[in-house]
Structure formats: structure tokens, C-alpha cells
């Protein structure tokens, strides 16, 4: 990739402000972290930069208190491959070469023998949305085998329902819930959406619930006919499970967005929670829906098997 007489350019997705290179303190959840990684991946592919392995492992004291389902340490999700500089070469490279910000490198070019630093979730999917095959393929390549259980499941979800709880917040008013990110959505909305989908299909189509909530929190939804909880053992496993569904009833989270993007899965969103379109061929199949409204006709077509544009891998 590089000429022997020219020093390479490296690219480092820095996932947290406090990055000790073997562990991070605090930081975002998996969906938000993946924006930094994917943006760095797409840019590195375009410019011929060598990626440095991100520090996935984290310690978040708050999650140990508020989220018994998933402590979100992320250390067992991925393994580096030949694309990445890792091991002892990672700190050696980061200490040896001059760092330049992502924006500067993309606007003016990165000098040979430098490290381009990527941080944050700038523009979310926009910088790499067209690089879908690269991003999905690389994610599957570096995922540890135990997180790929969704692809050995002979019965992927016709309808996937992602109910985000954990560190999401119950707001004081509907207005706050609509306008503040990381807000709990009413469980009734998920139930109403599922029932509206079923009225459209004329069938009790099976629905699988993916959630970091407790059984007690989810009980009314799980009590509906042909609804069951599905758990693939980790946040990454569940995200890939969402990516195999035919239709996603989404939470207001970037985790849901990733499930839709990776599998190109049509999605139903709560009003004001569709932050960005991620479907390449059929962006019209990402809609916001409120109780009392009709579901689009394409919902029935997809679930009856006549029309499906997603990428059901495996």
C-alpha cells in the first residue's frame, strides 16, 4: 500500500477522552462509539491510511449501578485483524508520530508519518452511509464468533422490536420526551405500533423483543400473542439480530439506527425520533408513526414476503 521511501499515515479512532490505550474510562455506548470507528474506517479506505486498533474496553461505574443487563465494558466484542496496527505497535506509533485532527487531514491532507485522530459522532451516518458493504463486512470480520449467533438462527425475526431502557431517562413530560435525546419511549407506543402492523398484514406476525430492560418492565409487551424476547448474549449480538429482521419497530436510539443500517431494514420510528435516513435503496421505508395513523402499504408487502430490500446475511 505504501512506497518504501515514504512514511505511512495512520488513523486512530479515539473512542473516549480518557483513553489509556488498553482501557477507557467512561464514554459513549456501543452505537455511538461505532460512528467514530466507521468514519475512520471509511476515510482510511479512501485515503490509504493504516488504522490503529481502537480501545474498545471500557469501565463505566454508572452502568454497573443502573444496567444489570449489560455493563457495557465492550472488551470481548472484537478482535483486530490485518487492517489494524495493534499490540505493542499501537502505543509505539501513537507516541512516535505527530497527531493531526480529522478535519485538518480531510481538508488539507495528512502529512506522511502522522496520526489522524478521529473523535466523536460527527454527522452520524452521513460520512459513511454509502460505504455500507465496507462497514458491515468489516464489523462481521472483527466480531468474535460468540457474537454472531444471530446468523446461525434459522428463524430470524419477522418483526424486531427494540425497547431501549438501561441508561435512558423517564422524562417529566411528553414534550421533553419528544425533544430530549436518550428518553424512554412509552411501552404503549411499541404495543400500539405492533398491533397496527398486524392489522395491516391481517396476521399475528411473530415479533421478537430486543431490550436491556427487565422482564417486569417489558411484561405488558411480552404478554401479547406471538411476542417473545430474543437475546443473543451481548449488545453486539442483539444489534446483529436486529439487522436480520424484516421490519424494525425502533427505539429512539442510535443502536436501533445501526440495526436498520447494517441490515438495510425498514423501520417504524416514534414521532420526532427518526434522526437520519440510513436506507440506501428505499429511504421512504423509514417512517415516523403515531397511534391512530395508518401503517404504509409497504409494511404488509414486506411481511408477507413480496417485497424485501434488506440484506439478510447468513
N, C-alpha and C positions, 0 to 999 in steps of 0.2 A: 504494500500500500504506500509506503514511503520510500523516497530515494535515500540511498545510504549516506549521502553527504548532507542531508537536511534533517534537523531535529524534528520529531513529530509534534503535533498539537494534541493535547489531552483534553477531555471534557469530564467534569465531575458534577454529578447531581447531588448537591448538598441538601440533605433532607431536613435538617434542623439547624438552628443557630448554634446549639451546643452539640457539636459532633466531635466525639473523642476518637473517631476512626474505627473503633471496634464496638462502640455503643453510643447511642444518642440519649440525651435527657429531654423528655417531653417531645413536642412536635405534633404534627397532624396525624389523622387516621389514614388507613391504607389508601382509600380512594384519592385523597388529596396528595399524598406522597407520590402516587403514581403519575400525577401530572408532571412533576419535576423530572422524574425518570424518563417518561415517554417523550417529553420535549427535548431532553438531552439526547435521547436515542435517535430521534428523527433528524436533529441537527447534525449529529455525528455522522449519520449515514450520508447526508447530503454533502458534507464538507470533508469527509475522510478523516475525521478525528478519532482518536482512540479513547474509548470510555474507561473511566475509573470506576470500580465497583462501589455502589452506594453503601452507606452504613444503614442497613435495614433494622438491625437490632436496636430496640429502644426500651427505656424504662420510664413509665408514666405512673407516678404514685396515685393520681386521681382514678385511673382505670381500675386499679386493684380495689378501690373502695366502692365505685359506683357501677361496675360492669362485671359481675361474676361470670358471665358467659364467655367473655373474650378479654384478656388482659392486654392484648394488642402489643405484644413485645416484638413480633414480626421476625424474630431471629431464625425461625425454622421454615420460612416460606420459600426461599430461593437459594440457588447455588450458582456461583459465577461460571461462565464458560469462556471460550477463547476470545470473545468480543471484548472482555474486560481485563484491565490491569487490577490484580488483586494480591492478597497475601502481603508479604513484606514490601513488595514493589509499590504498593499503594501509598504508605506513608513516606517512602523514599521519594517518590515522584512529587507528592504534594508539598514536601519540604524543599525540594530542589528547584522547582520551576516557579516562575512568576505567574500569579493568578491574574486573570482579566475577567471582567464581568461579561455575562452572556450578551447583553445589549451591545456593548462595545465591539465584541467579537463578531456579531452578526452584521453590524453596520459598517465596520471598518476593516474587518478581517482579524484573525488571530495570528500573532507572530509565532514563528517556529520556536519550539521549546517553551511553550506556555501552557497553562491550565485554564480552560474556560469554565467558569463557575456558574452553574445553573441553580437557581433558588426559587422557591415559591410556586404558585399555581397560576402564573400569568396567562390570562385569556383561556384558561382551562383547556378544552379540546382543540380550540381553533388552530394552534400552531402545528398540530399533527393529525388532524381529523382525516386527512386524505391518505395518511400513512397507516391505515388500518391493518393491512396484512402484515406489515413490518412489526407493528406494536403487538398485535395478538400473537403472531408467531414467536416473537422473542419472549413474551410473557410465558407461553407454554414451554418454551425451550429451557428457561431458567427455573421454572417452578419445580419444587421437589415432588417426587412421584406421589406421595401420600395426599397431595392437594389436588390431584387430577381425577379423583374418584368419580366426579360428575360424568366423565367421558366413558366410564365403564358401566354406567347406569343405562340399561336398555330402555328405560321408561322416563325420559326427560319430561319436565313439567310442561303440560299444555299451557296452563296459566301459572305464572310465578307471581307471588305477592311478597314484596319486600317491605317489612314493617320495621322501621328503624326506631329503636328505643335507646338503651345504654346511656350515652352521654348527651342525647338530645333533650331539650328542655320543654316542660309544660309551660306555655305562655299564659299570661293573665287574661288575654282577650283574643277573640278571633282575628282582629286587626293585627295584633302583634304576631300571631301565628303565621299570618299570610306574609308579613313584611320582614320577619326576622329569620335569618338562616338558622339551621340546626334546631328547628322547632318540632315538637311532637305533632304528628297529624292525628286527628281523631280516629279511633279504631272503627267507628261507624262509617267513616268515609270509605275505608277499604272494603267493608262488608257491602255497602251500597254499590260500589263500583263492580264488585264481583257479581252481585245479583243483576245489575244492569247488563253486564257482559253475557250472562246466562240467558237473560230474556232475549238478547239479540241472536244467540245461537239456537235458542229453543231447547237446550240440553243442559244438564248439570255437569258441565265440563269440569274435569278434575283440576284442582288448584293446590299448589304446594306453597307453603308459607316459609319464607326465609327470614329469620329475625334474630336479633340479640336480646329480645325481650324474654320475660319469664313465661312459664305456662299459664300463670294466673292472669298476667296482662293480656295474653292472647286468647284466653278461653272463649270469649264470645265468637271470635272469628273461627277458631278451630272446631267449634260445635256445629258449624254449618255443614250440610251434606257434601260429601266428596271433597272435603278440605283436610289436608294433613300437613304436619310440619316436616320439613326436609332439612337435614343438617349434614353437610359434607366435611365437618370436622374443623373448619377454620374459616376465617373471613375470606381468604383467597378461594378456598374450595366453594364457598357459597356464591361468591361473585361469578365463578366459572359456571356454577349451577344456573344462575340467572341467565347467563349468556346462552344457554341451550334451550331456553323456553321459547314458546311461540308468541306469547304475549306477556308483557310485564305490567303489573299494577305497582307503580313505583312510589317509594318514599321521597321526601324532598331532600335527597342526599346525593352527593357525588358518587357514592357506592352504587346506587341504582343507575346513575348515568353510565358508569363503567360496565355494568352488566348489559345494558342496552347497546352501548358502543361496541363492545367486544363481539357479541353475537349478532349485531345489527338487528336487535329485537324491537319490534314495535312496542310502544309504551303509552300507558294512561297515567297522567300526572294530575295531582291536586291543583286547583287554580293557583296561579302565581308561583308554582314550584318547578315549572319547566324552564330551566336556566339557559339551556343551549340545545340546539338541534345536533344530533350525533349520527343520524341515519344518512347514509350516502345516497342510496337509490330512492328511498321513499320518506323524505322528511315530513310529508303530510301524515305519516303514521306515528307521529309523536304529538299527542293532543292533551290539553288540559280538560278536565271533566268535572262537573259539579252535579250533585244529586238532583234529579228531575230532568236532566238533559238526556237526549238520545245518544247512544253509542254510534259511532260511524259504521257504515255498512261493511267496511273492510275488516272490522273486528270479527264478524261472523264468517267472512270468507277465509280468513287466516285459520281460525279454529276449526273450521270444517275441512281444512286441508287443501282448499282450492287455490290459495294464494299465500305464499310464504317466501319472503326475500331474505330471511336471516341466514346466518352461516352456522348451522348446527354441526359442530365439529364432532368427530369421534364416532 
